[in-house]
C-alpha cells in the first residue's frame, strides 16, 4: 500500500485483486450451497433469473442513468438476442451434447450463441440508435417504444413472409437446448458489470457522463456527442442481447408475447428503483424485484398488491432510488477503514518526531 501526504491509497492492481477474490468467494459460497442442496433447484432457478435481470438492468442503466436518455425498447433488443441465440443453438449439435452431459464440448456453441446474440442486438441498436438519438426525452421514448413493438410483430409474422418456419410465430420457438446454468449466468453478470465499469472509468465514460450533464457544453468543447450517444446505446443493446440469449437458454422456449411493452417498463422500473447511474443500485433492485414476488407467493391473492405498494412507498421516500447515483467500491471502503485506523497513529508519530 502506498502512502501519500495525508492518506493511505490502495494500488490499482491490488484493488482488482481484492475484487477478484471477493467475486470468487461469492461464487464459491453460492455454488457450494447449490451443490449440497441447501439452495434448492427452485431457488437456483430464481438466482439464474436474478442474474439475467441484473444484466438487463445494468445495461439499460448505461443508456438511461449514465447517458441520460429515456429508451423504452430494451425488450426489443432482448428479444433479438433471445431468438438469435435460440435459433443458433437449435441448429447446432449442442442439444445432443448437453443431453449426454458433455457440457465442455457444447461450450463453444454456447459462447458462439452469446457472441452472435450480442452482435445482432448491437447491429439493431446501431440501426435504431443513429436516427433515434437525434431526438430527446419523450420523443426518444416513443420511437424506441415503437421499435420494440415492431420487433415483436415481426417475430410473430415473419414466417408467413419468408414462406418457411423460422421463428414459428405466435406458436413459439420451442425445444431450445437449456444451457443457462448458474455458473454461466454468474460469470456473464460479472463480465457485464466489469465491462460497464471499465468503460465508465475510461475517457469514453467521462464523455458519456458529460453528455448527460450538458450536451451543448460537451459538444462545444469537442466531444463528438453523436458518436458517444450511439456508442452507449449500442453497448446497452449488446448486453441486452446477451441477457436475451441466457433467457432463451433458461426457459427452452420463446414466444413474442414475452417481449411486450411491459417487459421494457419492468426493466426501467429496476433502474429507476435502484438509482439512475448507480450500478450497485441496479444490481440490488433487480435482485429485490425478482425475488420479492417469489417470496410473497404464500400470499398469492395479495402479493402483487404488496409488491406495488412497496414500489409506491419507495418512490415517496426515496424518489432518486435506493442509492441515487452512488456506486459502491470495496477498495474505497477499505481505504477509509485503513485511514481511520492508521492516520491518527501516523499523525501522532509525526507530531512526536516534530517535537
C-alpha positions as CSV (number, residue, x, y, z in Angstrom):
1,X,0.0,0.0,0.0
2,X,1.2,3.5,-0.9
3,X,1.2,6.4,1.5
4,X,0.6,9.9,0.3
5,X,0.9,13.1,2.3
6,X,-2.3,12.6,4.3
7,X,-4.0,9.4,3.2
8,X,-3.3,5.7,2.5
9,X,-4.1,4.6,-1.0
10,X,-4.5,1.0,-2.3
11,X,-2.7,0.5,-5.6
12,X,-4.9,-0.3,-8.6
13,X,-3.5,-3.9,-9.2
14,X,-4.3,-4.7,-5.6
15,X,-7.8,-3.2,-6.0
16,X,-8.5,-5.6,-8.9
17,X,-7.1,-8.5,-6.9
18,X,-9.4,-7.7,-4.0
19,X,-12.4,-7.5,-6.3
20,X,-11.4,-10.8,-7.9
21,X,-11.1,-12.6,-4.6
22,X,-14.5,-11.3,-3.4
23,X,-16.2,-12.4,-6.6
24,X,-14.7,-15.9,-6.5
25,X,-15.6,-16.1,-2.8
26,X,-19.2,-15.2,-3.6
27,X,-19.3,-17.7,-6.5
28,X,-17.8,-20.5,-4.3
29,X,-20.3,-19.9,-1.5
30,X,-23.3,-19.9,-3.8
31,X,-22.1,-22.9,-5.9
32,X,-21.4,-24.9,-2.7
33,X,-24.9,-24.2,-1.4
34,X,-26.4,-25.3,-4.7
35,X,-24.3,-28.4,-4.9
36,X,-25.1,-29.6,-1.4
37,X,-28.9,-28.9,-1.8
38,X,-29.1,-26.0,0.7
39,X,-30.3,-23.9,-2.2
40,X,-32.9,-26.0,-4.0
41,X,-33.4,-26.3,-7.7
42,X,-36.3,-23.9,-7.5
43,X,-34.2,-21.2,-5.8
44,X,-31.2,-21.8,-8.1
45,X,-33.6,-21.1,-11.0
46,X,-34.6,-17.9,-9.3
47,X,-30.9,-17.0,-8.9
48,X,-30.5,-17.5,-12.7
49,X,-33.4,-15.2,-13.3
50,X,-31.9,-12.6,-10.9
51,X,-28.6,-12.8,-12.9
52,X,-30.4,-12.2,-16.2
53,X,-32.4,-9.3,-14.8
54,X,-29.2,-7.8,-13.4
55,X,-27.6,-7.8,-16.9
56,X,-30.8,-6.2,-18.3
57,X,-30.9,-3.5,-15.6
58,X,-27.2,-2.6,-15.7
59,X,-27.3,-2.5,-19.5
60,X,-30.3,-0.2,-19.6
61,X,-28.6,1.9,-16.9
62,X,-25.8,2.7,-19.4
63,X,-28.3,4.5,-21.7
64,X,-30.7,5.8,-19.0
65,X,-28.5,6.5,-16.0
66,X,-25.1,7.3,-17.5
67,X,-26.1,8.8,-20.9
68,X,-29.3,10.5,-19.6
69,X,-31.7,9.3,-22.3
70,X,-35.0,7.5,-22.0
71,X,-35.2,4.5,-24.3
72,X,-38.3,2.2,-23.9
73,X,-37.3,-0.5,-26.4
74,X,-35.0,-2.6,-24.3
75,X,-37.3,-5.7,-24.5
76,X,-36.8,-5.5,-28.3
77,X,-33.1,-5.9,-28.0
78,X,-33.6,-8.7,-25.5
79,X,-35.9,-10.4,-28.0
80,X,-33.4,-10.1,-30.8
81,X,-30.7,-11.7,-28.7
82,X,-33.0,-14.4,-27.4
83,X,-34.2,-15.5,-30.9
84,X,-30.7,-15.3,-32.3
85,X,-29.3,-17.5,-29.6
86,X,-32.2,-19.9,-29.7
87,X,-32.2,-20.4,-33.4
88,X,-28.4,-20.9,-33.5
89,X,-28.5,-23.4,-30.6
90,X,-31.3,-25.4,-32.3
91,X,-29.2,-25.6,-35.5
92,X,-26.1,-26.9,-33.7
93,X,-25.4,-30.3,-32.1
94,X,-25.4,-28.6,-28.7
95,X,-28.7,-30.2,-27.6
96,X,-27.3,-33.8,-28.1
97,X,-24.1,-32.9,-26.3
98,X,-26.0,-31.3,-23.3
99,X,-28.3,-34.3,-23.1
100,X,-25.2,-36.6,-22.9
101,X,-23.8,-34.4,-20.1
102,X,-20.9,-33.3,-22.3
103,X,-21.0,-29.6,-21.3
104,X,-17.4,-29.0,-22.3
105,X,-18.0,-30.0,-25.9
106,X,-21.1,-27.8,-26.0
107,X,-19.4,-24.7,-24.5
108,X,-18.0,-23.4,-27.9
109,X,-21.5,-23.4,-29.3
110,X,-22.8,-21.6,-26.2
111,X,-20.2,-18.9,-26.4
112,X,-20.8,-18.5,-30.1
113,X,-24.5,-18.1,-29.4
114,X,-23.8,-15.4,-26.7
115,X,-21.4,-13.6,-29.1
116,X,-23.7,-13.7,-32.1
117,X,-26.7,-12.5,-29.9
118,X,-24.6,-9.6,-28.8
119,X,-23.5,-8.7,-32.3
120,X,-27.0,-8.9,-33.8
121,X,-28.6,-7.0,-31.0
122,X,-25.8,-4.4,-31.3
123,X,-26.5,-4.1,-35.0
124,X,-30.1,-3.4,-34.3
125,X,-29.1,-0.9,-31.7
126,X,-26.9,0.9,-34.2
127,X,-29.7,0.9,-36.8
128,X,-32.3,2.4,-34.4
129,X,-29.8,4.5,-32.4
130,X,-28.4,6.7,-35.3
131,X,-31.8,8.2,-36.2
132,X,-33.5,7.9,-32.7
133,X,-30.7,9.6,-30.7
134,X,-31.2,12.8,-32.7
135,X,-34.4,13.1,-30.6
136,X,-34.6,13.7,-26.8
137,X,-36.9,13.0,-23.9
138,X,-40.5,11.9,-24.7
139,X,-39.8,11.7,-28.5
140,X,-36.9,9.2,-28.0
141,X,-39.1,7.2,-25.6
142,X,-41.9,7.0,-28.2
143,X,-39.6,6.0,-31.1
144,X,-37.8,3.3,-29.1
145,X,-41.1,2.0,-27.8
146,X,-42.3,1.7,-31.4
147,X,-39.1,-0.2,-32.3
148,X,-39.8,-2.7,-29.5
149,X,-43.3,-3.3,-30.7
150,X,-42.2,-3.6,-34.3
151,X,-39.7,-6.3,-33.3
152,X,-42.4,-8.3,-31.5
153,X,-44.8,-8.0,-34.5
154,X,-42.0,-9.1,-36.9
155,X,-41.2,-12.1,-34.8
156,X,-44.9,-13.0,-34.8
157,X,-45.5,-12.7,-38.6
158,X,-42.1,-13.2,-40.3
159,X,-42.7,-16.9,-41.1
160,X,-45.7,-16.0,-43.4
161,X,-43.5,-13.5,-45.3
162,X,-40.5,-15.9,-45.7
163,X,-42.6,-18.9,-46.6
164,X,-40.9,-21.2,-44.2
165,X,-40.7,-21.7,-40.4
166,X,-38.1,-19.5,-38.8
167,X,-39.3,-18.0,-35.6
168,X,-42.5,-20.2,-35.5
169,X,-44.6,-17.1,-34.9
170,X,-47.1,-17.0,-32.1
171,X,-46.7,-20.8,-31.6
172,X,-43.3,-20.1,-30.2
173,X,-39.7,-21.2,-30.7
174,X,-39.5,-24.4,-28.8
175,X,-37.1,-27.2,-27.9
176,X,-34.2,-24.8,-27.4
177,X,-31.3,-26.5,-25.5
178,X,-31.3,-25.4,-21.9
179,X,-27.7,-24.3,-21.5
180,X,-28.1,-21.4,-19.0
181,X,-26.6,-22.8,-15.8
182,X,-25.8,-20.9,-12.6
183,X,-22.1,-20.7,-13.4
184,X,-22.6,-19.4,-16.9
185,X,-25.1,-16.7,-15.8
186,X,-22.9,-15.7,-12.8
187,X,-19.8,-15.1,-14.9
188,X,-21.8,-13.3,-17.6
189,X,-23.1,-10.9,-14.9
190,X,-19.5,-10.4,-13.7
191,X,-18.3,-9.8,-17.2
192,X,-21.1,-7.3,-18.0
193,X,-20.6,-5.3,-14.8
194,X,-16.8,-5.3,-15.3
195,X,-17.2,-4.1,-18.9
196,X,-19.6,-1.3,-17.9
197,X,-17.3,-0.3,-15.0
198,X,-14.2,-0.2,-17.3
199,X,-16.0,1.8,-20.0
200,X,-17.4,4.3,-17.5
201,X,-14.0,4.8,-15.8
202,X,-12.3,5.5,-19.1
203,X,-12.3,8.7,-21.1
204,X,-15.2,7.3,-23.1
205,X,-17.2,7.0,-19.9
206,X,-16.3,10.6,-18.9
207,X,-17.5,11.8,-22.3
208,X,-20.8,9.9,-21.9
209,X,-21.3,11.5,-18.4
210,X,-20.6,14.9,-19.8
211,X,-23.3,14.5,-22.4
212,X,-25.7,13.6,-19.6
213,X,-24.8,16.7,-17.6
214,X,-24.9,19.2,-20.5
215,X,-24.9,18.0,-24.1
216,X,-24.4,21.5,-25.6
217,X,-21.4,22.3,-23.4
218,X,-19.9,18.9,-24.2
219,X,-20.3,19.5,-28.0
220,X,-18.8,23.0,-27.6
221,X,-15.6,21.6,-26.1
222,X,-15.1,19.0,-28.9
223,X,-16.9,15.9,-27.5
224,X,-18.4,14.0,-30.5
225,X,-21.8,13.7,-28.9
226,X,-23.5,11.7,-31.7
227,X,-20.7,9.1,-31.6
228,X,-20.8,8.6,-27.9
229,X,-24.6,8.6,-27.7
230,X,-24.6,5.9,-30.3
231,X,-21.7,4.0,-28.6
232,X,-23.6,3.9,-25.3
233,X,-26.8,2.9,-27.0
234,X,-25.1,0.0,-28.9
235,X,-23.3,-1.2,-25.8
236,X,-26.6,-1.3,-23.9
237,X,-28.3,-3.2,-26.8
238,X,-25.4,-5.7,-27.0
239,X,-25.6,-6.6,-23.3
240,X,-29.4,-6.9,-23.6
241,X,-28.9,-9.3,-26.4
242,X,-26.6,-11.4,-24.1
243,X,-29.3,-11.4,-21.4
244,X,-31.9,-12.5,-24.1
245,X,-29.7,-15.4,-25.1
246,X,-29.4,-16.5,-21.5
247,X,-33.1,-16.1,-21.1
248,X,-33.7,-18.4,-24.1
249,X,-31.3,-21.0,-22.7
250,X,-33.0,-20.9,-19.4
251,X,-36.7,-21.3,-20.5
252,X,-36.1,-23.5,-23.5
253,X,-39.0,-21.9,-25.4
254,X,-39.7,-18.4,-26.6
255,X,-42.9,-16.5,-27.5
256,X,-43.2,-13.0,-28.9
257,X,-45.7,-12.2,-26.2
258,X,-42.8,-12.5,-23.7
259,X,-41.3,-9.2,-25.0
260,X,-44.3,-6.9,-24.9
261,X,-44.1,-3.2,-23.9
262,X,-44.5,-4.1,-20.2
263,X,-41.2,-6.0,-20.2
264,X,-39.4,-2.8,-21.1
265,X,-41.2,-1.0,-18.3
266,X,-40.3,-3.7,-15.9
267,X,-36.6,-3.3,-16.7
268,X,-36.9,0.5,-16.5
269,X,-38.5,0.2,-13.0
270,X,-35.5,-1.8,-11.9
271,X,-33.1,1.0,-13.0
272,X,-35.2,3.8,-11.5
273,X,-35.8,2.0,-8.2
274,X,-32.1,1.3,-7.8
275,X,-31.0,4.8,-8.8
276,X,-30.2,6.3,-12.1
277,X,-26.5,6.0,-12.7
278,X,-25.8,3.5,-9.9
279,X,-24.6,0.1,-10.9
280,X,-24.9,-1.3,-7.4
281,X,-28.4,0.2,-7.3
282,X,-29.4,-1.7,-10.5
283,X,-28.0,-4.9,-9.1
284,X,-29.9,-4.6,-5.8
285,X,-33.2,-3.5,-7.3
286,X,-33.1,-6.3,-10.0
287,X,-32.4,-8.8,-7.2
288,X,-35.2,-7.5,-4.9
289,X,-37.8,-7.1,-7.7
290,X,-37.1,-10.7,-8.9
291,X,-37.1,-12.3,-5.5
292,X,-39.9,-10.4,-3.8
293,X,-42.8,-11.7,-6.0
294,X,-41.5,-15.3,-5.4
295,X,-41.1,-14.7,-1.6
296,X,-44.7,-13.5,-1.5
297,X,-46.2,-16.5,-3.2
298,X,-47.6,-17.6,0.1
299,X,-49.9,-14.6,-0.1
300,X,-51.0,-15.4,-3.6
301,X,-54.1,-13.2,-3.6
302,X,-52.2,-10.1,-2.2
303,X,-48.6,-10.5,-3.3
304,X,-48.9,-8.1,-6.3
305,X,-50.7,-5.6,-4.1
306,X,-47.8,-5.8,-1.6
307,X,-45.3,-5.6,-4.5
308,X,-46.9,-2.5,-5.9
309,X,-47.3,-0.9,-2.5
310,X,-43.6,-1.4,-1.8
311,X,-42.7,0.4,-5.1
312,X,-45.0,3.3,-4.2
313,X,-43.6,3.7,-0.7
314,X,-40.1,3.5,-2.2
315,X,-40.8,6.3,-4.7
316,X,-42.3,8.5,-2.0
317,X,-39.5,8.3,0.5
318,X,-36.6,7.7,-2.0
319,X,-37.5,9.4,-5.2
320,X,-34.0,9.2,-6.5
321,X,-33.9,5.4,-6.0
322,X,-32.3,3.2,-3.4
323,X,-28.8,4.6,-3.9
324,X,-29.3,7.6,-6.1
325,X,-26.2,8.0,-8.2
326,X,-23.9,6.4,-5.6
327,X,-21.7,3.5,-6.7
328,X,-20.2,1.1,-4.1
329,X,-16.5,0.5,-4.0
330,X,-15.0,-2.2,-1.7
331,X,-11.5,-0.7,-2.3
332,X,-12.7,2.7,-1.2
333,X,-14.3,1.3,1.9
334,X,-11.0,-0.5,2.8
335,X,-9.1,2.8,2.2
336,X,-11.4,4.6,4.6
337,X,-11.0,1.9,7.2
338,X,-7.2,1.9,6.9
339,X,-7.1,5.7,7.1
340,X,-9.4,5.6,10.2
341,X,-7.1,3.2,11.9
342,X,-3.6,4.3,10.8
343,X,-3.9,8.0,10.1
344,X,-4.2,9.0,13.8
345,X,-1.1,6.9,14.6
346,X,0.8,8.5,11.7
347,X,-0.2,12.0,12.8
348,X,0.8,11.2,16.4
349,X,4.2,9.8,15.3
350,X,4.8,12.8,13.0
351,X,3.9,15.2,15.9
352,X,6.3,13.4,18.3
353,X,9.1,13.5,15.6
354,X,8.5,17.2,15.2
355,X,8.9,17.8,18.9
